[in-house]
């Protein structure tokens, strides 16, 4: 049986405990998960440096050899082909997320017929956590430790 490789794509600016939860739950389904930090054309300027995020994620998942972290700048459907991944892993917090993710999944399926999107519903304790809110709290020197699976300086 071929390896079940999933890509968990996102800008992860920052990577939250909600994202961490999706990866941990995804490991029960997939043999390998590639956390793929992409450059979203709508998010030209990152708040958290991408190298900092890669370092924090490598530290966070150092005991999970089936998780890898990469940075990419191409269509996610093409990245999946390049990596031999048959799945995209995505988390859904609400119906707004579903509508957005559904559209992306349809286009990815068109571009890469063998690519399946797998959606996990966010665990209730993380449903209100978003990278946007965390950036705003951090920007104004609020404590974001409760929302991140690693420590970050204020």
C-alpha positions as YAML, in Angstrom:
chain: A
units: angstrom
residues:
- id: 1
  name: UNK
  ca: [0.00, 0.00, 0.00]
- id: 2
  name: UNK
  ca: [1.45, 3.41, -0.95]
- id: 3
  name: UNK
  ca: [2.29, 5.91, 1.77]
- id: 4
  name: UNK
  ca: [-0.54, 8.26, 2.65]
- id: 5
  name: UNK
  ca: [1.19, 11.65, 2.41]
- id: 6
  name: UNK
  ca: [-0.77, 14.80, 3.25]
- id: 7
  name: UNK
  ca: [0.22, 18.40, 2.79]
- id: 8
  name: UNK
  ca: [-1.03, 20.85, 5.41]
- id: 9
  name: UNK
  ca: [-0.69, 24.13, 3.50]
- id: 10
  name: UNK
  ca: [-1.06, 27.62, 4.89]
- id: 11
  name: UNK
  ca: [0.63, 30.92, 5.57]
- id: 12
  name: UNK
  ca: [0.85, 30.00, 9.27]
- id: 13
  name: UNK
  ca: [1.49, 33.57, 10.36]
- id: 14
  name: UNK
  ca: [1.59, 32.29, 13.09]
- id: 15
  name: UNK
  ca: [1.06, 28.53, 13.47]
- id: 16
  name: UNK
  ca: [-1.45, 28.16, 16.33]
- id: 17
  name: UNK
  ca: [-2.50, 25.47, 18.78]
- id: 18
  name: UNK
  ca: [-5.49, 24.94, 16.49]
- id: 19
  name: UNK
  ca: [-3.10, 24.11, 13.63]
- id: 20
  name: UNK
  ca: [-1.09, 21.88, 15.96]
- id: 21
  name: UNK
  ca: [-4.27, 20.01, 16.92]
- id: 22
  name: UNK
  ca: [-5.12, 19.40, 13.25]
- id: 23
  name: UNK
  ca: [-1.64, 17.96, 12.61]
- id: 24
  name: UNK
  ca: [-1.76, 15.69, 15.67]
- id: 25
  name: UNK
  ca: [-5.18, 14.38, 14.69]
- id: 26
  name: UNK
  ca: [-4.07, 14.07, 11.07]
- id: 27
  name: UNK
  ca: [-1.23, 11.77, 12.14]
- id: 28
  name: UNK
  ca: [-3.89, 9.19, 13.04]
- id: 29
  name: UNK
  ca: [-4.98, 9.21, 9.37]
- id: 30
  name: UNK
  ca: [-1.79, 9.83, 7.37]
- id: 31
  name: UNK
  ca: [1.66, 8.26, 7.33]
- id: 32
  name: UNK
  ca: [3.34, 11.60, 6.71]
- id: 33
  name: UNK
  ca: [2.29, 15.23, 7.00]
- id: 34
  name: UNK
  ca: [4.18, 18.02, 5.28]
- id: 35
  name: UNK
  ca: [3.48, 21.40, 6.84]
- id: 36
  name: UNK
  ca: [3.88, 23.65, 3.82]
- id: 37
  name: UNK
  ca: [4.29, 27.33, 4.56]
- id: 38
  name: UNK
  ca: [3.25, 29.14, 1.41]
- id: 39
  name: UNK
  ca: [3.46, 32.65, 0.18]
- id: 40
  name: UNK
  ca: [-0.14, 33.78, -0.18]
- id: 41
  name: UNK
  ca: [-0.30, 36.44, -2.89]
- id: 42
  name: UNK
  ca: [-2.89, 38.32, -0.78]
- id: 43
  name: UNK
  ca: [-0.56, 38.34, 2.24]
- id: 44
  name: UNK
  ca: [2.57, 39.95, 0.83]
- id: 45
  name: UNK
  ca: [3.95, 41.08, 4.18]
- id: 46
  name: UNK
  ca: [4.23, 38.51, 6.91]
- id: 47
  name: UNK
  ca: [3.98, 39.61, 10.52]
- id: 48
  name: UNK
  ca: [6.16, 36.79, 11.83]
- id: 49
  name: UNK
  ca: [9.36, 36.10, 9.87]
- id: 50
  name: UNK
  ca: [9.05, 32.91, 7.83]
- id: 51
  name: UNK
  ca: [12.45, 31.61, 9.04]
- id: 52
  name: UNK
  ca: [11.35, 32.12, 12.65]
- id: 53
  name: UNK
  ca: [8.17, 30.14, 11.95]
- id: 54
  name: UNK
  ca: [10.13, 27.30, 10.30]
- id: 55
  name: UNK
  ca: [12.48, 27.15, 13.31]
- id: 56
  name: UNK
  ca: [9.59, 27.17, 15.79]
- id: 57
  name: UNK
  ca: [7.80, 24.39, 13.89]
- id: 58
  name: UNK
  ca: [10.93, 22.25, 13.59]
- id: 59
  name: UNK
  ca: [11.35, 22.59, 17.35]
- id: 60
  name: UNK
  ca: [7.67, 21.86, 18.00]
- id: 61
  name: UNK
  ca: [7.66, 18.69, 15.89]
- id: 62
  name: UNK
  ca: [11.19, 17.45, 16.67]
- id: 63
  name: UNK
  ca: [9.74, 14.26, 18.23]
- id: 64
  name: UNK
  ca: [7.39, 13.61, 15.29]
- id: 65
  name: UNK
  ca: [9.59, 12.25, 12.47]
- id: 66
  name: UNK
  ca: [6.55, 11.79, 10.26]
- id: 67
  name: UNK
  ca: [6.06, 15.59, 10.20]
- id: 68
  name: UNK
  ca: [8.22, 17.81, 8.02]
- id: 69
  name: UNK
  ca: [8.18, 21.55, 7.39]
- id: 70
  name: UNK
  ca: [8.85, 23.22, 4.06]
- id: 71
  name: UNK
  ca: [8.42, 26.65, 2.49]
- id: 72
  name: UNK
  ca: [6.96, 26.83, -1.02]
- id: 73
  name: UNK
  ca: [5.97, 29.35, -3.65]
- id: 74
  name: UNK
  ca: [3.89, 27.53, -6.26]
- id: 75
  name: UNK
  ca: [0.42, 26.13, -6.71]
- id: 76
  name: UNK
  ca: [-0.39, 23.72, -3.90]
- id: 77
  name: UNK
  ca: [-1.70, 21.19, -6.43]
- id: 78
  name: UNK
  ca: [1.71, 21.21, -8.16]
- id: 79
  name: UNK
  ca: [3.51, 20.90, -4.83]
- id: 80
  name: UNK
  ca: [1.43, 17.80, -4.11]
- id: 81
  name: UNK
  ca: [2.47, 16.28, -7.45]
- id: 82
  name: UNK
  ca: [6.13, 17.09, -6.76]
- id: 83
  name: UNK
  ca: [5.99, 15.48, -3.30]
- id: 84
  name: UNK
  ca: [3.86, 12.51, -4.28]
- id: 85
  name: UNK
  ca: [1.16, 13.63, -1.85]
- id: 86
  name: UNK
  ca: [-2.37, 12.46, -2.49]
- id: 87
  name: UNK
  ca: [-4.05, 14.54, 0.21]
- id: 88
  name: UNK
  ca: [-4.45, 18.07, 1.45]
- id: 89
  name: UNK
  ca: [-5.22, 18.40, 5.14]
- id: 90
  name: UNK
  ca: [-7.30, 21.40, 6.20]
- id: 91
  name: UNK
  ca: [-9.00, 22.52, 9.39]
- id: 92
  name: UNK
  ca: [-12.45, 24.08, 9.49]
- id: 93
  name: UNK
  ca: [-13.55, 26.37, 12.31]
- id: 94
  name: UNK
  ca: [-16.91, 27.46, 10.90]
- id: 95
  name: UNK
  ca: [-19.12, 27.67, 7.81]
- id: 96
  name: UNK
  ca: [-17.14, 30.62, 6.46]
- id: 97
  name: UNK
  ca: [-14.01, 28.45, 6.48]
- id: 98
  name: UNK
  ca: [-15.96, 25.68, 4.75]
- id: 99
  name: UNK
  ca: [-17.14, 27.92, 1.91]
- id: 100
  name: UNK
  ca: [-13.63, 29.26, 1.32]
- id: 101
  name: UNK
  ca: [-11.94, 25.85, 1.60]
- id: 102
  name: UNK
  ca: [-14.55, 24.14, -0.57]
- id: 103
  name: UNK
  ca: [-13.80, 26.50, -3.46]
- id: 104
  name: UNK
  ca: [-10.07, 25.90, -3.11]
- id: 105
  name: UNK
  ca: [-10.60, 22.12, -2.92]
- id: 106
  name: UNK
  ca: [-12.63, 22.16, -6.15]
- id: 107
  name: UNK
  ca: [-9.91, 24.05, -8.03]
- id: 108
  name: UNK
  ca: [-7.16, 21.81, -6.61]
- id: 109
  name: UNK
  ca: [-9.13, 18.73, -7.72]
- id: 110
  name: UNK
  ca: [-9.44, 20.23, -11.21]
- id: 111
  name: UNK
  ca: [-5.69, 20.95, -11.35]
- id: 112
  name: UNK
  ca: [-4.66, 17.60, -9.83]
- id: 113
  name: UNK
  ca: [-7.31, 14.93, -10.30]
- id: 114
  name: UNK
  ca: [-5.72, 12.54, -7.80]
- id: 115
  name: UNK
  ca: [-5.61, 15.09, -4.98]
- id: 116
  name: UNK
  ca: [-8.18, 14.70, -2.20]
- id: 117
  name: UNK
  ca: [-8.89, 17.41, 0.36]
- id: 118
  name: UNK
  ca: [-9.54, 16.09, 3.86]
- id: 119
  name: UNK
  ca: [-11.22, 18.45, 6.30]
- id: 120
  name: UNK
  ca: [-11.06, 18.11, 10.06]
- id: 121
  name: UNK
  ca: [-13.40, 20.14, 12.21]
- id: 122
  name: UNK
  ca: [-11.47, 22.26, 14.69]
- id: 123
  name: UNK
  ca: [-11.62, 21.03, 18.27]
- id: 124
  name: UNK
  ca: [-14.04, 23.26, 20.23]
- id: 125
  name: UNK
  ca: [-11.35, 24.76, 22.47]
- id: 126
  name: UNK
  ca: [-9.58, 26.18, 19.39]
- id: 127
  name: UNK
  ca: [-12.58, 27.31, 17.34]
- id: 128
  name: UNK
  ca: [-12.12, 30.99, 18.23]
- id: 129
  name: UNK
  ca: [-8.36, 31.01, 17.65]
- id: 130
  name: UNK
  ca: [-7.17, 32.60, 14.42]
- id: 131
  name: UNK
  ca: [-3.76, 33.76, 13.26]
- id: 132
  name: UNK
  ca: [-5.25, 37.20, 12.53]
- id: 133
  name: UNK
  ca: [-6.40, 37.65, 16.12]
- id: 134
  name: UNK
  ca: [-3.09, 36.38, 17.51]
- id: 135
  name: UNK
  ca: [-1.13, 38.83, 15.33]
- id: 136
  name: UNK
  ca: [-3.27, 41.70, 16.61]
- id: 137
  name: UNK
  ca: [-2.84, 40.70, 20.26]
- id: 138
  name: UNK
  ca: [0.93, 40.28, 19.79]
- id: 139
  name: UNK
  ca: [1.24, 43.60, 17.94]
- id: 140
  name: UNK
  ca: [-0.12, 45.39, 21.00]
- id: 141
  name: UNK
  ca: [2.13, 43.39, 23.33]
- id: 142
  name: UNK
  ca: [-0.58, 41.06, 24.64]
- id: 143
  name: UNK
  ca: [0.37, 37.60, 25.87]
- id: 144
  name: UNK
  ca: [-0.22, 35.01, 23.12]
- id: 145
  name: UNK
  ca: [1.40, 32.03, 24.88]
- id: 146
  name: UNK
  ca: [-1.96, 30.32, 25.46]
- id: 147
  name: UNK
  ca: [-2.64, 30.20, 21.71]
- id: 148
  name: UNK
  ca: [0.71, 28.91, 20.39]
- id: 149
  name: UNK
  ca: [2.39, 25.50, 20.81]
- id: 150
  name: UNK
  ca: [5.77, 27.26, 21.27]
- id: 151
  name: UNK
  ca: [7.06, 30.41, 22.96]
- id: 152
  name: UNK
  ca: [7.51, 33.61, 21.02]
- id: 153
  name: UNK
  ca: [8.96, 36.93, 22.15]
- id: 154
  name: UNK
  ca: [6.70, 39.95, 22.58]
...
